Amino acid sequence: MVMEIVCPAGTPAALRTAVQAGAHTIYCGFADETNARNFPGLNFSREEMAEGVAFAHAHGAKVLVAINTFPRAGAETLWHAAVADAEAAGADAVILADLGLLAHAARHHPGLRRHLSVQAAAANADAINFYGREFGVRRVVLPRVLSVSEIAAINAETGVETEVFVFGGLCVMAEGRCSLSSWATGESPNMNGVCSPASHVKYREEGGALSSTLGGFTINRVAAGKPAPYPTLCKGVFRAGTAEGHLFEDPVSLDAAALMPALRDAGVTALKIEGRQRSRAYVGQVVRAFRAAVDALEAGREVPSGLLTRLTEGGATTTGAYKKTWR
């Protein structure tokens, strides 16, 4: 079985680029708080979604619509409408996290394929089997805390497809449980679809240095004339006692291309690339590289690795938890 490449698209242009670069499947979201990448200038109107799905289908690709935030009490109709609109647009599946929304989709849209978002943080066979049994979930996106052997054990005990991240940004928080951003700004990716929202970012010069702040907290300080990074909490510079540095997580990206044979042998169905906030040029390069890797694996050739280092955060990569040795 050929592993499916699931690629990000934050805009209609990125969707077209991903399809033309060889993506099997695209995931994207509506331009509102129903998806976990709710940023100005990103995402799709209803008309754009329908057009994007039609374009993908015409080129043999599928589209998954991420409706993966947790509905606000009293505002469930916005999320219900998103599910209905995804089905009307011809989406191949919706990616959901909330129990109530999963129940609603199963009851009112039984013919629409349901995937479980990584935001649900389902990390064991019991949880995954529950979602499959109760809501007809066909695929689960696994959180980035599992080793390859743990993924293999899960696949041996469930009949639900698994999708894993293989490239892109990492976060110190377990998916679906982010408190840092909401603590600093009042908005989180889980509820509002925004991590470190731009509306709370400020830059100021002080003492010959440039400081970047988020919600009034100084996250980075660099010398005058030096490039200032975006103030993301989990990858900022902090001081603890006498230590100063990237105490939560270094600026680094996941690259698990070299582990693709092991992931295939572990029973993984799909390989997910992070990056709906990235440019279409980035999307095109990453998709082409992973399509070449999947094709090489299918043909029995060695999987190339290290081709995308220049696109990673800090020019550095990690295999994350996939090869973890701690317990």
N, C-alpha and C positions, 0 to 999 in steps of 0.2 A: 504494500500500500504506500502510495506517495504521500508524504506529509504535506499538508496544506499550509501555504504561506498566507498569514492573515496580516494585512498591512494597514497602517493608519492613513486617514485623510481628514484634515481639518478644514479643507475647502474643496469646492467642486474641481478646481484645477489640480489639486493634489490627488483627488480620486482618479481623474483621467490619466495623470502621470503614473500612478501606481498600476493601473490596469495595463497601460501600454508598456510598462517595464516588466510585466510578467507576473503580477500578483494573482493568486488564485481567488483571494477574497479580500474585500475592503471592509473596514469598520469605521463608522462615522456617527455623528449625532446631530440633533436639531439645535438651532441657535437659541437655546433657553436653558433653564436650570435643571432640565431633566437628564442632562448628561454631565459627566465628571470632568469635562474640559470646557466649561462655560466661560469663555474669554471673548472680549470684544474683537470683532474681525474674523472670528472662527465660526465653523459649523455651517449648517445647511438650513435654508428655508424649506418649507414643504414642497414648493415647486422644484427647487434645486435637488432635493432628495429624490423625487420621482424621476427627474432627468438623469441624475447620477446612476440610479438603479438601472434605468433603461440602457444607458451607455455601457455599464458593466456587463449586463446580460447579453448585449449585442456582441461583446468580445469574449464571452464565455467565462466571465468572472461573477462572483456572488457579492452581495452587500449585506452586512450586519449593522443594525442600528442600535447604538448604545443608549439605553434609557436606564442608566446605572447609578443614579443618585437615589437617596431615600426621600420619599415625598414628605412635604411639610404637612402637619395636621391641618385639616380643613381645606387643603389645596390639591387633593388627590386627583381632581378632574383634569389638571394640567398633564399629569403623568398618564392617566387613562387615555387622554386624547392623543398623546405621543405614540402609544402602542397602536391605537387605531390608525393613525396617520402613517406609521411605518408599514403596516399591513397594506393600506391603500396604495402606498408608493411601490409595492411589490417587493419589499425587503425579504431576503431569504431567512432571516431570523432576527429576533430582538435579544439584546444582552441586558438582563435584569438582575437586580440585587435584592430588592425589597420583598419580603414575604407576602405582604398584601398585594403588591403589584403582580407578583408571580401568580397568585391565586386569581386575581382579576383577569390576567391574560389567558390563563388556562380555562377559565369559565366562559369568557366572552370572545376569545379569539383562539379556539382550540386548534385551528389549522395552521396557526403561525408558530413556527419552530422557536423554542425557547432555549437560550443559553444562560448559564449562571455567570454573572460578572465576578471578576476578581475582588470587587468591592464587598462581596458576601463573605470572603475569607474562608471558604470551605476547604479545609486542608486535611481531611481524613475520609475514609471510605464510608463511615456511618453518616456523616453530614451529607456527602454527595449522594448516597443512596436515598436519603430522606428527600432531597430535592427532586431526584428522579422519580421517586414513588408518588410523592404528593402533588407535584406540579408538572410532571412530564418533561423535566429538563433533559435535553439531549446531549448537552456539552457543558463542561465546567472549565472556566479559566482559573488555573491554579495559582494561588499566591506565591510570591517569590521567596518562600522560606523553606522549600522542600529540596531534598537531595534527589539525585536520579534514582537511587535505590528506593526511596520513599515513594516516588511517583510510580515506579514499577509495582510496588506493593499495593498502592491504591488501585491501579488498573487491573490488578489480578482479582480485586474484590468488588468491582463495580461494572455495570454495563453502560456507564455514561462516558462519552468521549472526553478526552482531556486536551486542553490547549495550554501551552506554556510560553512564557516570554523568553525570547532568545536575544534581543538586542534593544538597547535604549536606556533611558534613565532608570535609576534606582532610588528608593526612598528608605529612610531609616524606620519609618512606621510600617506596621503590618497593614496591608490594604483593608480599607473599610473602617479603620480605627484611628484616623488622624486627629490628634488633639492640638498639635503645635500650631497649625495655621489658624484654627478657630480660636485658640487662646490668644494669639497675637492680634488678630484682625476681626474676629467675630464671624468669619466665613471659612468654610472648610470644603475640601473636594467631595466629601461624602454627602453633604446636604446642599451645598450651593454650587458645586462644580468648579470651585476655584481654590487652588493652592497658592498661597502668597499672592493675592490679587493685586493687579497693577494699580488699582485705585488707592491702595494703601502704601505704595512705594514712593519714597522721596530720596533725593540725592542732595547733599549739602557739603560745602567746603568749610573746613575748620582746621586751624593750625597747620596750614600747608598740605592738608590731605583731603581726599574726597571720601565722604562717608555715605554708604547706602543704608537706608533704614526701611523697616517694614512695621507698620502699626506703631511707630514711635520707638522701636527697638533698633539699635545699630547692629547690623548683621555683618558688614564688611567695612574696612577702612584701608584705602590704598594711597600711595604717594601721588602727588599732583602729576598729572599727565599720563598716569598709568590707567589701563582699562579697568573699569569697575564692574564686577560681576553682578548679575541680578540677585537681589537679596532673598534667596530661598532659605528658609529657616534651617532645614536639616543639613544643608551644605554650606552654612555660613561659618565664620570664624568666631569662636567663643573662648572665654577665659574661665577656667575652673581652678581655683587655688592659684598655684604658680604656673600652671600649664595654659598655653594659648595655642589654638589651632582648630582644625576641623574635627572637633571632639565627637560630633555625631556621625558624620560620614564625609569622606573625601569626595571632591568632584570627580566622579568616575562613572563609566557606563558599563552596563552588562553586555557581554559578547559571548554567547554560548555556541557559536558556530562549530567549534571543534568538538562539541559534545553531541552534535546531531546524530551520529550513529548510535550513541548510547541512549539518547532520547527516543529514537525510533524503536530500539530493542526494548525499551521500557513500556512501549505501547502508546506513545503520544500520537494523537491524531493531527494536531495543528501547532504551528510555530508562529508566535505573535511578536510583532515588532511594535515597540512603543514609539509615540511621536506625533500625535495629532496637532501639536503646537509647532511642528517643524515645517520648513519650507518644502515646496514641491521638488526642488533640486535635491534636497536631502532624501526625501522619500524615494525619488527615482534611483539614486545611487544605492541606497540600502536594499531596495527591492531587487534590483538587478543582481546585486551580490548574493543575496539569499536564494534567489531563483537559480543562479548558477550552482550554488552549494547543494540545493535539493536535487537538481538534475544530475550533478556529479555523484551524489549518494545513490540515486536510483540506478545510475549506470555502473555502479561498482567502483568508481574512481575515488581518490582521496578528496576529502572535503577541504577546500581552501579556507584558510583562516587569516586573521590579521589584516584583511583588506580594507577595513573601515576605521582603523585607529584614528585617522585624522578627523573623523566626524564625531568622535567621542568627547565627553566632558573631560577637560584636563588632559586630553590626549592619552588617557589611560583606560584600561578595561579590566573587568573582573568576571569570573564565572559565578559570582554571588554564592548562593547557598547550594547550588547544584553539586559542588564538590566539597561541601562542608565536612569538617571532621569533629566539630564540637558536639557535645550532648548535654 
